[in-house]
Amino acid sequence: MKRLTCFLLSLVMAATMLTGCGGRSGKEDAAVENVQTQEEKEESSKETESEKEKVVVACWGNQMLDSYTQYLCDLFPEVEFEFVLATNSTDYYRFRQDHDDMPDILTVRRFALKDAVLLKDYLYDLSNTELASTYYGSYLDSYTYDDGSVNWLPTCAEVDGIIINKTLFDEYNVPIPTDYDSFIAACEAFEAAGIRSFVSDFSADYTCMEVLQGASIPMLQSIEGRKWRQQYESGAIQELSAEVWMPIFENFFDFKEKVGLGAEDVTYPNRTPKEMFSEGKAAMFRGTGADVISFPGRGQDEVLLLPYFGQTEQDNWYLTYPTFQIAASNKGMDDPEREKLILDIMTAMVNQQGQDHISYGKNMVPYKKDVTLELMPEMDNLKPYVEQNKLYIRLASNEMFRISKDVVQMILNGEVSNPKEALAAFNKELAGEEPGTEIVAHIDTGYSNDFTSEHGNQAASAIANTMRVLSGVDLVFMQACYVANDIYTGDYSQKDLAYIAKNDGGWPGLMELTGDQIYTLVETTLTMTGNRGAVCNDSTLYVSSGFEMDITKTDSGYTLNALTMEGEELDREKTYSFLIYGDRDWYMSEVMEQMGISEVDSTGPKAEQYLMQCLVEQGKQLEEPTDYITLR
């Protein structure tokens, strides 16, 4: 927008100089200046926008919408960014490559070289770039293929361990654990006092995988463990090594029995263990530095992020994983100017300023030599582990997430009774075909995910309209970038169908609103900053179904002019059933709090489930898109 402002100012100055040569008076100059109508200004603005270089960035999650995407827009005003919220899996990019529609910049959190190797030929080799040279060699090795090429680079590291309420430990005179035996002793002491010792959300695949690996990092870091991982990641083997993994399952069974984990723990949703901890009902839970910020205990409690405990203090390790990885498509990189632009954007994504926008809570550690991230006091005890390099990067292939959840839940539910059965169950799933690969639906008509001021985002509109019809509500309101790509014509497997609109941060919020409240909601949304529902450019605008929006784009953002239904102004007095779709804990809660609304039902289907219902269960086609927006 800075360039747009300069461009308009230059037009005004040029007009003033030309009219001055004719000897016009000041009043005449002003009259000439005012000849440019509002329509002409808007047309000039559109021409400037159309001259921008378009860069498509696939965001791994809606966390990037907090301030990170706005940071990129501000830093590169000459770029027209298109942001989409992708499924957090490298296989999503395989799906897009199958349709010759790879985004320019790729990001993913759930990453393993094993999963990414199929994309290798379609991604830009970063190995000889200045950007790659800024990483510590030990970390870069984890991203280097046998031929020396590097496609992916990590941002900063999320640290995973055991969060303890130190204040609660002090109140009950329980010593802080230093190894596995003292950890179990602490668990027994709290259970005897009627307080849950350790809780976690074993309904989530990441928790199952991380606790399974975290409890046995010394084994995974052994010579045999590293050798097995290298062979597995390279695709040379497709099974767990009994030598490495039998002790891991033995450790987990011992952990389960002594901590008292069982079938109930499988039912806990993500928030339940954290709420138990925050209320002083649990002394410890598996979590990250981000959780230390979000769930600090009972107000003034002192909390600490401790490692996963080994048999001795020297065997303690923290589990880490990059907040996300970045890569670039080969597409268009044969143009030197575009190549430089993409590399400049990627550099900005992972440099000091970029990582400051990720690690705003001082809860992460860097992988780069030129980045320094300050740790909050609750994580000071992490520093010796950083110095000793006792930070294990999790093994996070897609199948490792999926099968870890299946097998750990089998163990907790009592469906497998010993480590040998658990190992066999894991290997059986590794040898089987991944579910969801058979064709389940055909889409007859495709729709573009590009935003235009005339039609909005037609792919997002088709999905929003489908959600409205299937849910039976009056109106739907969702951020268009939650639709991750074009809707392609052709056959779909269940897995590929979900990629269109599957993002972990997307939740439904069903409520009753008056027309006047809907005006307030839309206005509040358009002016929101620093939130996971914030609008930073056209691609992150919202799509409406059942009503239309008239919006003006300004140098500082977007302004709502009117809301209509079939051309008539929305009735401010009438009450409508309203389905909002977006981040539940950040965006939705903030908007609802500002509006004083407490009755919100978030138990309904997610966007990808509506796709399954329409295309698979009912065998129908998506609803047609509508021209839901006028952008002036």
Summary of the structure (lengths in Angstrom):
residues: 632
radius of gyration: 26.7
end to end distance: 15.5
largest distance: 96.3
contacts: 2080
relative contact order: 0.12
helix: 46%
strand: 20%
